Amino acid sequence: KAFQFTAMEPSSGPDTGGTLRVLGSGFVVGKGNSTILFEREMASHYNSKLCTASSSTSIDCYVGKMMPGFYQVRMSLNGVDVLDTGFLFEVYPRMTTLFSLPSFGSLDGGTRINVHGANYRSQDHLSCRFSNWASNEMAVRKIVPATFLSPNLIECTTPSWGVADLAELTIIILGSGLDLSHRDDGYESLLTFAFVRPFELHSIKPNNGFVAGGTDIVING
């Protein structure tokens, strides 16, 4: 029976692993001996993983940990014959968040936040997700786009928030379900942002002083 491979989603992933879907035709549903094989250039062995055909046109595979680099993708649908899919899969170092500045801003939104980390990639659709699960036992979640500045720095602008509150800040790759809060050492890099009421300035006394400085002023707000 002729098999055809038409697409692979995604075409890249972090070195910590994830899921992969191969699209095509002629697959046998539920067949348990389908295998995806990753062959790296200059390597003499395969990194193989078992897959499951969810339909005649789709095979889902789990990808385990692999070294960063480019891999040729091959598949065996009967446990014996190995077929070349024609696809290339890129494994990249996992992106990690470390800290963000500033840590608070107006609940009206508009505060620019610098999120420092490692291995950010300009081609990924990075976004900042603000969430709080403690507000009347209901999830409050808002997602805004992030701007890539360097492999170690991205920037996002806070959304408006209904009340003064502490929100969890998570960097996600939009559409992939991947968040960057889990570090390779097993710890979570938990970022938070405090939404506060806007500051109000009522008066400054006195409103003038000596050019040499030294004047004490009182600010009311």
GROMACS elastic network, one bead per residue, 0.5 to 0.9 nm:
[ bonds ]
;  ai    aj funct       b0    kb
    1    26     6  0.72756   500
    2    25     6  0.83864   500
    2    26     6  0.65342   500
    3    24     6  0.74317   500
    3    25     6  0.58704   500
    3    27     6  0.68455   500
    3    77     6  0.89138   500
    4    23     6  0.84144   500
    4    24     6  0.51359   500
    4    25     6  0.52238   500
    4    26     6  0.67946   500
    4    27     6  0.85869   500
    4    57     6  0.89735   500
    4    85     6  0.81445   500
    5     8     6  0.82100   500
    5    22     6  0.71378   500
    5    23     6  0.59671   500
    5    25     6  0.68048   500
    5    57     6  0.88533   500
    5    84     6  0.89313   500
    5    85     6  0.58208   500
    5    86     6  0.80470   500
    5    87     6  0.88819   500
    6    22     6  0.77661   500
    6    23     6  0.56169   500
    6    25     6  0.80811   500
    6    85     6  0.82545   500
    7    11     6  0.89935   500
    7    21     6  0.83717   500
    7    22     6  0.59606   500
    7    23     6  0.50503   500
    7    24     6  0.67777   500
    7    85     6  0.88530   500
    7    87     6  0.79104   500
    8    11     6  0.61025   500
    8    20     6  0.73033   500
    8    21     6  0.57662   500
    8    23     6  0.60982   500
    8    24     6  0.89730   500
    8    87     6  0.72174   500
    8    89     6  0.87877   500
    9    12     6  0.81474   500
    9    19     6  0.88728   500
    9    20     6  0.58983   500
    9    21     6  0.51948   500
    9    22     6  0.64806   500
    9    23     6  0.81096   500
   10    13     6  0.71590   500
   10    19     6  0.84616   500
   10    20     6  0.62670   500
   10    21     6  0.72268   500
   10    22     6  0.89182   500
   10    89     6  0.82946   500
   10   176     6  0.87563   500
   11    20     6  0.84068   500
   11    87     6  0.80398   500
   11    88     6  0.70266   500
   11    89     6  0.51840   500
   11    90     6  0.65138   500
   11    91     6  0.89867   500
   12    70     6  0.88733   500
   12    88     6  0.85195   500
   12    89     6  0.53370   500
   12    91     6  0.57413   500
   12    92     6  0.74521   500
   13    16     6  0.82562   500
   13    17     6  0.69205   500
   13    18     6  0.71250   500
   13    19     6  0.87309   500
   13    20     6  0.89134   500
   13    63     6  0.89593   500
   13    89     6  0.79243   500
   13    90     6  0.64729   500
   13    91     6  0.52181   500
   13    92     6  0.62604   500
   13    93     6  0.86291   500
   13    94     6  0.82720   500
   14    17     6  0.59006   500
   14    18     6  0.75871   500
   14    65     6  0.83145   500
   14    66     6  0.84519   500
   14    68     6  0.79151   500
   14    90     6  0.84724   500
   14    91     6  0.55387   500
   14    93     6  0.56311   500
   14    95     6  0.77672   500
   15    18     6  0.86915   500
   15    64     6  0.79904   500
   15    65     6  0.53845   500
   15    66     6  0.51870   500
   15    67     6  0.60199   500
   15    68     6  0.59928   500
   15    91     6  0.55922   500
   15    92     6  0.56914   500
   15    93     6  0.54608   500
   15    94     6  0.59324   500
   16    63     6  0.85997   500
   16    64     6  0.66617   500
   16    66     6  0.69471   500
   16    67     6  0.89035   500
   16    93     6  0.80991   500
   16    94     6  0.67728   500
   16   184     6  0.81150   500
   17    62     6  0.76326   500
   17    63     6  0.50138   500
   17    66     6  0.70667   500
   17    91     6  0.86830   500
   18    61     6  0.86916   500
   18    62     6  0.59798   500
   18    63     6  0.51402   500
   18    64     6  0.65584   500
   18    65     6  0.83650   500
   19    60     6  0.72351   500
   19    61     6  0.57960   500
   19    63     6  0.56280   500
   19    64     6  0.85801   500
   20    59     6  0.83696   500
   20    60     6  0.59006   500
   20    61     6  0.51037   500
   20    62     6  0.61658   500
   20    63     6  0.67534   500
   21    58     6  0.67738   500
   21    59     6  0.56174   500
   21    61     6  0.61275   500
   21    62     6  0.87868   500
   22    57     6  0.82760   500
   22    58     6  0.58012   500
   22    59     6  0.51597   500
   22    60     6  0.65318   500
   22    61     6  0.79555   500
   23    56     6  0.89746   500
   23    57     6  0.55339   500
   23    59     6  0.64918   500
   23    60     6  0.89246   500
   24    27     6  0.76180   500
   24    56     6  0.78130   500
   24    58     6  0.63136   500
   24    59     6  0.83770   500
   25    55     6  0.89860   500
   25    56     6  0.57961   500
   25    58     6  0.75733   500
   26    56     6  0.55289   500
   26    57     6  0.66507   500
   27    31     6  0.84088   500
   27    53     6  0.64987   500
   27    54     6  0.88359   500
   27    55     6  0.69618   500
   27    57     6  0.60759   500
   27    58     6  0.72579   500
   27    59     6  0.76100   500
   27    77     6  0.77480   500
   28    31     6  0.57147   500
   28    53     6  0.63564   500
   28    54     6  0.85527   500
   28    55     6  0.72263   500
   28    56     6  0.57331   500
   28    57     6  0.88080   500
   28    77     6  0.83169   500
   29    32     6  0.88983   500
   29    52     6  0.76250   500
   29    54     6  0.56661   500
   29    55     6  0.51264   500
   29    56     6  0.58541   500
   29    57     6  0.89265   500
   29    58     6  0.87619   500
   29    59     6  0.86106   500
   30    52     6  0.58952   500
   30    53     6  0.52889   500
   30    54     6  0.63423   500
   30    55     6  0.78520   500
   31    34     6  0.64856   500
   31    51     6  0.85431   500
   31    52     6  0.63169   500
   31    53     6  0.62709   500
   31    54     6  0.89582   500
   31    77     6  0.80656   500
   31    78     6  0.83776   500
   32    35     6  0.85891   500
   32    50     6  0.76587   500
   32    51     6  0.70585   500
   32    52     6  0.60257   500
   32    53     6  0.80275   500
   32    77     6  0.89088   500
   32    78     6  0.88963   500
   33    50     6  0.68729   500
   33    51     6  0.73695   500
   33    52     6  0.79668   500
   33    76     6  0.79434   500
   33    77     6  0.65920   500
   33    78     6  0.60459   500
   33    79     6  0.54678   500
   34    49     6  0.86654   500
   34    50     6  0.59901   500
   34    51     6  0.52525   500
   34    52     6  0.64548   500
   34    53     6  0.77145   500
   34    59     6  0.85578   500
   34    75     6  0.72705   500
   34    76     6  0.55741   500
   34    78     6  0.61177   500
   34    79     6  0.63396   500
   35    48     6  0.65165   500
   35    49     6  0.55942   500
   35    51     6  0.54004   500
   35    52     6  0.83892   500
   35    61     6  0.80867   500
   35    74     6  0.85096   500
   35    75     6  0.56183   500
   35    76     6  0.50923   500
   35    77     6  0.64093   500
   35    78     6  0.83282   500
   35    79     6  0.70693   500
   35    82     6  0.89151   500
   36    47     6  0.83428   500
   36    48     6  0.55812   500
   36    49     6  0.53804   500
   36    50     6  0.63762   500
   36    51     6  0.66767   500
   36    61     6  0.71562   500
   36    62     6  0.89296   500
   36    63     6  0.88124   500
   36    73     6  0.70616   500
   36    74     6  0.59718   500
   36    76     6  0.65159   500
   36    77     6  0.86113   500
   37    46     6  0.59256   500
   37    47     6  0.56419   500
   37    49     6  0.65474   500
   37    50     6  0.89221   500
   37    72     6  0.80904   500
   37    73     6  0.58077   500
   37    74     6  0.50447   500
   37    75     6  0.57745   500
   37    76     6  0.78612   500
   37    82     6  0.86380   500
   38    45     6  0.88146   500
   38    46     6  0.56356   500
   38    47     6  0.51343   500
   38    48     6  0.62725   500
   38    49     6  0.86604   500
   38    71     6  0.54837   500
   38    72     6  0.56568   500
   38    74     6  0.64769   500
   38    75     6  0.87383   500
   38    88     6  0.89499   500
   38    89     6  0.80586   500
   39    42     6  0.88056   500
   39    43     6  0.69042   500
   39    44     6  0.80169   500
   39    45     6  0.68446   500
   39    46     6  0.51494   500
   39    47     6  0.67023   500
   39    48     6  0.88185   500
   39    70     6  0.85385   500
   39    71     6  0.51516   500
   39    72     6  0.50391   500
   39    73     6  0.65233   500
   39    74     6  0.77239   500
   40    43     6  0.53157   500
   40    44     6  0.81145   500
   40    45     6  0.81196   500
   40    46     6  0.77263   500
   40    47     6  0.87286   500
   40    69     6  0.75294   500
   40    70     6  0.62969   500
   40    72     6  0.62486   500
   40    73     6  0.89967   500
   41    44     6  0.83785   500
   41    69     6  0.89386   500
   41    70     6  0.75432   500
   41    71     6  0.68923   500
   41    72     6  0.77783   500
   43    46     6  0.79415   500
   47    64     6  0.88593   500
   47    66     6  0.81082   500
   48    63     6  0.85873   500
   48    75     6  0.89759   500
   49    61     6  0.70372   500
   49    62     6  0.65660   500
   49    63     6  0.65915   500
   49    64     6  0.76803   500
   50    61     6  0.64413   500
   50    62     6  0.71529   500
   50    63     6  0.89348   500
   51    59     6  0.65816   500
   51    60     6  0.56146   500
   51    62     6  0.68292   500
   52    55     6  0.89347   500
   52    58     6  0.86877   500
   52    59     6  0.55751   500
   52    60     6  0.54026   500
   52    61     6  0.65227   500
   53    56     6  0.69126   500
   53    57     6  0.79377   500
   53    58     6  0.58500   500
   53    60     6  0.61795   500
   53    61     6  0.87128   500
   54    57     6  0.79805   500
   54    58     6  0.58281   500
   54    59     6  0.58081   500
   54    60     6  0.68523   500
   55    58     6  0.51787   500
   55    59     6  0.70515   500
   56    59     6  0.80962   500
   63    66     6  0.82560   500
   66    69     6  0.85934   500
   66    91     6  0.71014   500
   67    91     6  0.68887   500
   67    92     6  0.79518   500
   67    93     6  0.82599   500
   68    90     6  0.73589   500
   68    93     6  0.60761   500
   69    89     6  0.83552   500
   69    90     6  0.57744   500
   69    91     6  0.51719   500
   69    92     6  0.65585   500
   70    88     6  0.66217   500
   70    89     6  0.56860   500
   70    91     6  0.62659   500
   70    92     6  0.87724   500
   71    87     6  0.85884   500
   71    88     6  0.56418   500
   71    89     6  0.51323   500
   71    90     6  0.63383   500
   71    91     6  0.78095   500
   72    84     6  0.82756   500
   72    85     6  0.83288   500
   72    86     6  0.74760   500
   72    87     6  0.62728   500
   72    89     6  0.64201   500
   73    83     6  0.89723   500
   73    84     6  0.67618   500
   73    85     6  0.60320   500
   73    86     6  0.69057   500
   73    87     6  0.55152   500
   73    88     6  0.58751   500
   73    89     6  0.67024   500
   74    82     6  0.65368   500
   74    83     6  0.55038   500
   74    85     6  0.53370   500
   74    86     6  0.76819   500
   74    87     6  0.79390   500
   75    81     6  0.82871   500
   75    82     6  0.55635   500
   75    83     6  0.52072   500
   75    84     6  0.65591   500
   75    85     6  0.68344   500
   76    79     6  0.55548   500
   76    80     6  0.64696   500
   76    81     6  0.55470   500
   76    83     6  0.60375   500
   76    84     6  0.89533   500
   77    80     6  0.77113   500
   77    81     6  0.72315   500
   77    82     6  0.76661   500
   77    83     6  0.82453   500
   78    81     6  0.64699   500
   78    82     6  0.85677   500
   79    82     6  0.80274   500
   84    87     6  0.80022   500
   85    88     6  0.86512   500
   91    94     6  0.89300   500
   92    95     6  0.86290   500
   92   119     6  0.85753   500
   93   119     6  0.64911   500
   94   118     6  0.82874   500
   94   119     6  0.66277   500
   94   120     6  0.84162   500
   94   180     6  0.81360   500
   94   183     6  0.84557   500
   94   184     6  0.80633   500
   95   117     6  0.74181   500
   95   118     6  0.56673   500
   95   120     6  0.54573   500
   95   121     6  0.79241   500
   95   151     6  0.89654   500
   95   180     6  0.62397   500
   95   183     6  0.84802   500
   96   116     6  0.87660   500
   96   117     6  0.54053   500
   96   118     6  0.52707   500
   96   119     6  0.68077   500
   96   120     6  0.76384   500
   96   171     6  0.88799   500
   96   180     6  0.52966   500
   96   181     6  0.67696   500
   96   182     6  0.73284   500
   96   183     6  0.60494   500
   96   184     6  0.82390   500
   96   189     6  0.80322   500
   97   100     6  0.83927   500
   97   115     6  0.70558   500
   97   116     6  0.61383   500
   97   118     6  0.65824   500
   97   120     6  0.89029   500
   97   152     6  0.87752   500
   97   170     6  0.85178   500
   97   171     6  0.74190   500
   97   180     6  0.60724   500
   97   181     6  0.62794   500
   97   182     6  0.83997   500
   97   183     6  0.79024   500
   97   189     6  0.63617   500
   97   190     6  0.85376   500
   97   191     6  0.83617   500
   98   115     6  0.75266   500
   98   116     6  0.56458   500
   98   118     6  0.77658   500
   98   181     6  0.85852   500
   98   189     6  0.60668   500
   98   190     6  0.83282   500
   98   191     6  0.80582   500
   99   114     6  0.85041   500
   99   115     6  0.59876   500
   99   116     6  0.54074   500
   99   117     6  0.69521   500
   99   189     6  0.77460   500
   99   190     6  0.83146   500
   99   191     6  0.65003   500
  100   103     6  0.65971   500
  100   113     6  0.65959   500
  100   114     6  0.55019   500
  100   116     6  0.58797   500
  100   117     6  0.87705   500
  100   191     6  0.69624   500
  100   192     6  0.82753   500
  100   193     6  0.85946   500
  101   104     6  0.81696   500
  101   112     6  0.86047   500
  101   113     6  0.55898   500
  101   114     6  0.53180   500
  101   115     6  0.66287   500
  101   116     6  0.83000   500
  101   193     6  0.89667   500
  102   105     6  0.75076   500
  102   111     6  0.84162   500
  102   112     6  0.79691   500
  102   113     6  0.59449   500
  102   114     6  0.72667   500
  102   193     6  0.80270   500
  103   113     6  0.79819   500
  103   191     6  0.86611   500
  103   192     6  0.68639   500
  103   194     6  0.63026   500
  103   195     6  0.89530   500
  104   111     6  0.83822   500
  104   166     6  0.87099   500
  104   192     6  0.85622   500
  104   193     6  0.52864   500
  104   195     6  0.58440   500
  104   196     6  0.69720   500
  105   108     6  0.84686   500
  105   109     6  0.73711   500
  105   110     6  0.83044   500
  105   111     6  0.59205   500
  105   112     6  0.88563   500
  105   158     6  0.82391   500
  105   193     6  0.77385   500
  105   194     6  0.64798   500
  105   195     6  0.54015   500
  105   196     6  0.59041   500
  105   197     6  0.81883   500
  105   198     6  0.80266   500
  106   109     6  0.56451   500
  106   110     6  0.76034   500
  106   111     6  0.70351   500
  106   158     6  0.87526   500
  106   160     6  0.80844   500
  106   161     6  0.84551   500
  106   164     6  0.84626   500
  106   194     6  0.84129   500
  106   195     6  0.55445   500
  106   196     6  0.50386   500
  106   197     6  0.56554   500
  106   198     6  0.51771   500
  106   199     6  0.80979   500
  107   110     6  0.86574   500
  107   158     6  0.85707   500
  107   159     6  0.79394   500
  107   160     6  0.54860   500
  107   162     6  0.68091   500
  107   163     6  0.66804   500
  107   164     6  0.63252   500
  107   165     6  0.82471   500
  107   194     6  0.84550   500
  107   196     6  0.53482   500
  107   197     6  0.57858   500
  107   198     6  0.69812   500
  108   111     6  0.87934   500
  108   158     6  0.86449   500
  108   159     6  0.73526   500
  108   161     6  0.63260   500
  108   162     6  0.80865   500
  108   195     6  0.83743   500
  108   196     6  0.86674   500
  108   197     6  0.78954   500
  108   198     6  0.74410   500
  109   112     6  0.89708   500
  109   157     6  0.74587   500
  109   161     6  0.68192   500
  109   195     6  0.82544   500
  110   157     6  0.55391   500
  110   158     6  0.52994   500
  110   159     6  0.64324   500
  110   160     6  0.74668   500
  111   156     6  0.82823   500
  111   157     6  0.53866   500
  111   158     6  0.52817   500
  111   159     6  0.81672   500
  112   155     6  0.67593   500
  112   156     6  0.57641   500
  112   158     6  0.65017   500
  113   154     6  0.83626   500
  113   155     6  0.55393   500
  113   156     6  0.54075   500
  113   157     6  0.60738   500
  113   158     6  0.73374   500
  114   153     6  0.67128   500
  114   154     6  0.59367   500
  114   156     6  0.68735   500
  115   152     6  0.83234   500
  115   153     6  0.57726   500
  115   154     6  0.53471   500
  115   155     6  0.60130   500
  115   156     6  0.79211   500
  115   171     6  0.86434   500
  116   152     6  0.56624   500
  116   154     6  0.67178   500
  116   155     6  0.87860   500
  117   120     6  0.72857   500
  117   151     6  0.77946   500
  117   153     6  0.61711   500
  117   154     6  0.82442   500
  118   151     6  0.60939   500
  118   153     6  0.76939   500
  119   150     6  0.88700   500
  119   151     6  0.51192   500
  119   152     6  0.63373   500
  120   124     6  0.83221   500
  120   126     6  0.87337   500
  120   148     6  0.75823   500
  120   150     6  0.71161   500
  120   152     6  0.61020   500
  120   153     6  0.72946   500
  120   154     6  0.77673   500
  121   124     6  0.58137   500
  121   125     6  0.88706   500
  121   126     6  0.84852   500
  121   148     6  0.74442   500
  121   150     6  0.80811   500
  121   151     6  0.61855   500
  122   125     6  0.78789   500
  122   126     6  0.82965   500
  122   147     6  0.84931   500
  122   148     6  0.56580   500
  122   149     6  0.81776   500
  122   150     6  0.79725   500
  122   151     6  0.78774   500
  123   126     6  0.86246   500
  123   148     6  0.89301   500
  124   173     6  0.64629   500
  124   174     6  0.81019   500
  125   145     6  0.78684   500
  125   146     6  0.79152   500
  125   172     6  0.82321   500
  125   173     6  0.54222   500
  125   174     6  0.54882   500
  125   175     6  0.80201   500
  126   145     6  0.65364   500
  126   146     6  0.54525   500
  126   147     6  0.74926   500
  126   148     6  0.78727   500
  126   154     6  0.86552   500
  126   171     6  0.68251   500
  126   172     6  0.57704   500
  126   174     6  0.61104   500
  127   143     6  0.65713   500
  127   144     6  0.56861   500
  127   147     6  0.81196   500
  127   156     6  0.76776   500
  127   170     6  0.83591   500
  127   171     6  0.57675   500
  127   172     6  0.53820   500
  127   173     6  0.62315   500
  127   174     6  0.63004   500
  128   142     6  0.83186   500
  128   143     6  0.56434   500
  128   144     6  0.53748   500
  128   145     6  0.61584   500
  128   146     6  0.59996   500
  128   155     6  0.87681   500
  128   156     6  0.65363   500
  128   157     6  0.85036   500
  128   158     6  0.85065   500
  128   169     6  0.67275   500
  128   170     6  0.58405   500
  128   172     6  0.63566   500
  128   173     6  0.88870   500
  129   141     6  0.68899   500
  129   142     6  0.57468   500
  129   144     6  0.65579   500
  129   145     6  0.87701   500
  129   168     6  0.78729   500
  129   169     6  0.56990   500
  129   170     6  0.51151   500
  129   171     6  0.61900   500
  129   172     6  0.69917   500
  130   140     6  0.79560   500
  130   141     6  0.55846   500
  130   142     6  0.52802   500
  130   143     6  0.63332   500
  130   144     6  0.84056   500
  130   158     6  0.82876   500
  130   159     6  0.83700   500
  130   167     6  0.58866   500
  130   168     6  0.55689   500
  130   170     6  0.66123   500
  130   192     6  0.85002   500
  130   193     6  0.81364   500
  131   139     6  0.69653   500
  131   140     6  0.53477   500
  131   142     6  0.65105   500
  131   143     6  0.86775   500
  131   166     6  0.89045   500
  131   167     6  0.54023   500
  131   168     6  0.52458   500
  131   169     6  0.67884   500
  131   170     6  0.82162   500
  132   135     6  0.65016   500
  132   138     6  0.81368   500
  132   139     6  0.58366   500
  132   140     6  0.51940   500
  132   141     6  0.66385   500
  132   165     6  0.83961   500
  132   166     6  0.74039   500
  132   167     6  0.51857   500
  132   168     6  0.62409   500
  133   136     6  0.81424   500
  133   137     6  0.61667   500
  133   138     6  0.58394   500
  133   140     6  0.63585   500
  133   141     6  0.85209   500
  133   167     6  0.87313   500
  134   137     6  0.51973   500
  134   138     6  0.67074   500
  134   139     6  0.72187   500
  134   140     6  0.84780   500
  135   138     6  0.56237   500
  135   139     6  0.68818   500
  135   140     6  0.71136   500
  135   165     6  0.87578   500
  136   139     6  0.83661   500
  140   167     6  0.89178   500
  142   159     6  0.71823   500
  142   160     6  0.89602   500
  142   161     6  0.88844   500
  143   159     6  0.80324   500
  144   156     6  0.70460   500
  144   157     6  0.71755   500
  144   158     6  0.73747   500
  144   159     6  0.70795   500
  145   155     6  0.87871   500
  145   156     6  0.64268   500
  145   157     6  0.79872   500
  145   174     6  0.88892   500
  146   154     6  0.64196   500
  146   155     6  0.54881   500
  146   157     6  0.77033   500
  146   171     6  0.84379   500
  147   153     6  0.88627   500
  147   154     6  0.54689   500
  147   155     6  0.50291   500
  147   156     6  0.61671   500
  148   151     6  0.77388   500
  148   153     6  0.68048   500
  148   155     6  0.66666   500
  149   152     6  0.78360   500
  149   153     6  0.55093   500
  149   154     6  0.51986   500
  149   155     6  0.70901   500
  150   153     6  0.50255   500
  150   154     6  0.67476   500
  151   154     6  0.80187   500
  158   161     6  0.86566   500
  160   195     6  0.87271   500
  161   164     6  0.74702   500
  161   165     6  0.80426   500
  161   195     6  0.69164   500
  162   165     6  0.84757   500
  163   195     6  0.74466   500
  163   196     6  0.77622   500
  163   197     6  0.78573   500
  164   194     6  0.74907   500
  164   195     6  0.51074   500
  164   197     6  0.59945   500
  165   193     6  0.85006   500
  165   194     6  0.58563   500
  165   195     6  0.51710   500
  165   196     6  0.67752   500
  166   192     6  0.67655   500
  166   193     6  0.58431   500
  166   195     6  0.60998   500
  166   196     6  0.85910   500
  167   191     6  0.86821   500
  167   192     6  0.55967   500
  167   193     6  0.53153   500
  167   194     6  0.61513   500
  167   195     6  0.74125   500
  168   190     6  0.74153   500
  168   191     6  0.59989   500
  168   193     6  0.63546   500
  168   194     6  0.87508   500
  169   190     6  0.74938   500
  169   191     6  0.51090   500
  169   192     6  0.50822   500
  169   193     6  0.63824   500
  170   179     6  0.67050   500
  170   180     6  0.69438   500
  170   181     6  0.63288   500
  170   190     6  0.76833   500
  170   191     6  0.67200   500
  170   192     6  0.83219   500
  171   178     6  0.87317   500
  171   179     6  0.57676   500
  171   180     6  0.55866   500
  171   181     6  0.70724   500
  172   175     6  0.87507   500
  172   176     6  0.81439   500
  172   177     6  0.71031   500
  172   178     6  0.57192   500
  172   180     6  0.61034   500
  172   181     6  0.85463   500
  173   176     6  0.57413   500
  173   177     6  0.66275   500
  173   178     6  0.56291   500
  173   179     6  0.64550   500
  173   180     6  0.82340   500
  174   177     6  0.67059   500
  174   178     6  0.77548   500
  174   179     6  0.89576   500
  175   178     6  0.82099   500
  176   179     6  0.86312   500
  179   182     6  0.74433   500
  180   183     6  0.73305   500
  180   188     6  0.89149   500
  180   189     6  0.81197   500
  181   187     6  0.85525   500
  181   188     6  0.54744   500
  181   190     6  0.62273   500
  181   191     6  0.80746   500
  182   185     6  0.83500   500
  182   186     6  0.67048   500
  182   187     6  0.62164   500
  182   189     6  0.61826   500
  182   190     6  0.84854   500
  183   186     6  0.56465   500
  183   187     6  0.56345   500
  183   188     6  0.59083   500
  183   189     6  0.65833   500
  184   187     6  0.74203   500
  185   188     6  0.86810   500
  187   190     6  0.89511   500
  196   199     6  0.85106   500
  197   200     6  0.89919   500
  199   221     6  0.73949   500
  200   220     6  0.86501   500
  200   221     6  0.52498   500
  201   204     6  0.81522   500
  201   219     6  0.75719   500
  201   220     6  0.63282   500
  202   219     6  0.76841   500
  202   220     6  0.54157   500
  203   207     6  0.88312   500
  203   218     6  0.81367   500
  203   219     6  0.59353   500
  203   220     6  0.52200   500
  203   221     6  0.69333   500
  204   207     6  0.59995   500
  204   217     6  0.67678   500
  204   218     6  0.57359   500
  204   220     6  0.64340   500
  205   208     6  0.80758   500
  205   216     6  0.85954   500
  205   217     6  0.54466   500
  205   218     6  0.52217   500
  205   219     6  0.66314   500
  205   220     6  0.85044   500
  206   209     6  0.73839   500
  206   215     6  0.85377   500
  206   216     6  0.80732   500
  206   217     6  0.58895   500
  206   218     6  0.72918   500
  207   217     6  0.80406   500
  208   215     6  0.84462   500
  209   212     6  0.85077   500
  209   213     6  0.70400   500
  209   214     6  0.81187   500
  209   215     6  0.57464   500
  209   216     6  0.86152   500
  210   213     6  0.54278   500
  210   214     6  0.73587   500
  210   215     6  0.67858   500
  211   214     6  0.87421   500
  212   215     6  0.88122   500
  213   216     6  0.89413   500
